[in-house]
Amino acid sequence: MSATLRKVQATLRKQMKVNEARKGRLFELAKNRMSYQEYMICLNHIERDIEAGWNKRQRQIKNSALRKKKGSGTTAASSQAASNPAGVNGIATGAPGDASKGDQPEASTSKVVLSEALVSAIEKRRKMREHFWPLFARNPLTWQPPSMEAESVYGDLNLE
């Protein structure tokens, strides 16, 4: 009876060690997965900023085209653009380097450029991908679940 009890206790200790090793592996995978999810949340936030900036730029281009089609000549907005090198509503007018040439008509040189916020968001996205993706690429289980035919996540654990 006591020999059987010792044998079962030894088996229990062995199984507890296996379970601890597996728990450690799962904890590591969960921590990596959570870091990838935080990365994706930040990246999605930046993507929304980029999309909002792009949509704003498209609206500004559309409004600019509508103003040109109306052919209103010299309006308050065009006279302000001629006197202000920063342009109307923060949109640069004229070609780059033409800020000193305020005597040219706005309609012929009007050019909508990307806002600083949009350029900044694009740069942030590039930097995040450049710096963080290599960390996640080393361990594909952080960003994709294991496939059915793949070996177990415990395959390289020494469970003996």
C-alpha positions in Angstrom: 0.0 0.0 0.0 2.7 2.5 0.9 4.8 1.5 -2.2 1.8 2.3 -4.4 1.3 5.6 -2.6 5.0 6.6 -3.1 4.7 5.6 -6.8 1.6 7.8 -7.2 3.2 10.7 -5.4 6.3 10.5 -7.7 4.0 10.5 -10.7 2.2 13.5 -9.2 5.4 15.4 -8.7 6.5 14.7 -12.2 3.1 15.8 -13.6 3.3 19.0 -11.5 6.7 19.8 -13.0 5.3 19.3 -16.5 2.3 21.5 -15.7 4.6 24.3 -14.3 6.7 24.1 -17.5 3.6 24.3 -19.7 2.1 27.1 -17.6 5.4 29.1 -18.0 5.3 28.5 -21.8 1.7 29.6 -22.0 2.4 32.7 -19.8 5.3 33.6 -22.2 3.0 33.2 -25.3 0.2 35.2 -23.7 2.6 38.0 -22.7 3.9 38.1 -26.3 0.4 38.0 -27.7 -0.7 40.9 -25.5 2.3 43.0 -26.6 1.4 42.3 -30.2 -2.2 43.4 -29.5 -1.0 46.6 -27.9 1.2 47.2 -31.0 -1.8 46.7 -33.2 -4.0 49.1 -31.1 -1.3 51.8 -31.5 -0.9 51.1 -35.2 -4.7 51.2 -35.7 -4.9 54.5 -33.9 -2.2 56.0 -36.2 -3.9 54.5 -39.2 -7.1 56.3 -38.2 -5.2 59.6 -37.8 -3.7 59.1 -41.3 -7.1 58.3 -42.8 -8.6 61.4 -41.1 -5.8 63.6 -42.4 -6.1 62.1 -45.9 -9.9 62.6 -45.9 -9.4 66.2 -44.8 -6.9 66.7 -47.6 -9.4 65.3 -50.1 -12.1 67.6 -48.9 -9.7 70.6 -49.2 -8.8 69.6 -52.8 -12.5 69.2 -53.6 -13.4 72.6 -52.1 -10.5 74.2 -54.0 -11.7 72.7 -57.2 -15.2 73.9 -56.6 -13.9 77.4 -55.9 -12.0 77.4 -59.2 -15.0 76.2 -61.1 -17.1 79.1 -59.8 -14.6 81.5 -61.3 -15.2 84.1 -58.6 -12.0 85.9 -59.5 -10.4 87.7 -56.6 -12.3 86.7 -53.5 -11.4 87.3 -49.9 -9.9 83.8 -49.7 -7.7 84.3 -52.7 -6.5 87.8 -51.6 -5.7 86.4 -48.2 -3.8 83.5 -49.8 -1.8 86.0 -51.9 -0.8 87.9 -48.9 -0.3 84.9 -46.5 2.5 82.5 -47.6 1.1 79.9 -45.2 -2.1 79.8 -47.3 -5.8 79.6 -46.5 -6.7 77.4 -43.5 -3.1 76.2 -43.1 -2.9 74.9 -46.7 0.1 76.0 -48.5 -0.6 77.7 -51.8 1.8 77.9 -54.7 4.7 75.7 -55.6 7.3 75.0 -53.0 9.7 77.9 -52.9 7.1 80.3 -54.3 6.2 81.8 -51.0 8.1 85.0 -51.8 6.2 85.4 -55.1 2.9 86.7 -53.8 2.2 88.6 -57.0 1.3 85.4 -58.9 -2.4 84.6 -59.2 -3.5 81.8 -56.8 -5.5 79.8 -59.4 -2.5 79.0 -61.5 -0.2 77.9 -58.7 -2.6 76.5 -56.0 -1.3 73.3 -54.6 -2.6 71.4 -51.6 0.2 69.8 -49.6 0.1 67.3 -46.8 -0.4 68.7 -43.3 2.2 68.4 -40.7 -0.1 66.1 -38.6 -0.5 63.7 -41.6 3.2 63.7 -42.3 3.9 63.1 -38.7 1.4 60.2 -38.4 2.9 58.6 -41.6 6.4 58.9 -40.1 5.2 57.4 -36.7 3.6 54.4 -38.6 6.8 53.8 -40.5 9.0 54.0 -37.4 6.7 51.6 -35.5 6.7 49.0 -38.2 10.4 49.4 -38.7 11.3 49.0 -35.0 8.7 46.6 -33.7 7.9 44.2 -36.6 11.3 42.4 -36.4 10.6 41.6 -32.7 7.3 40.0 -33.7 8.6 38.3 -36.8 11.1 36.2 -34.7 8.2 34.5 -32.9 5.2 34.0 -35.3 3.0 32.7 -32.5 2.7 36.3 -31.3 0.8 37.4 -34.3 -0.7 34.2 -35.7 -2.3 31.2 -34.0 -0.6 27.8 -34.4 -1.9 25.8 -37.3 -3.5 22.4 -36.8 -0.6 20.5 -38.5 2.1 22.5 -36.6 3.8 20.8 -33.7 2.8 21.6 -30.2 3.8 24.8 -28.5 5.3 22.6 -25.9 7.4 20.7 -28.5 10.8 22.1 -27.4 10.1 21.8 -23.6 12.1 19.2 -21.7 9.2 17.5 -20.0 11.2 14.5 -18.7 
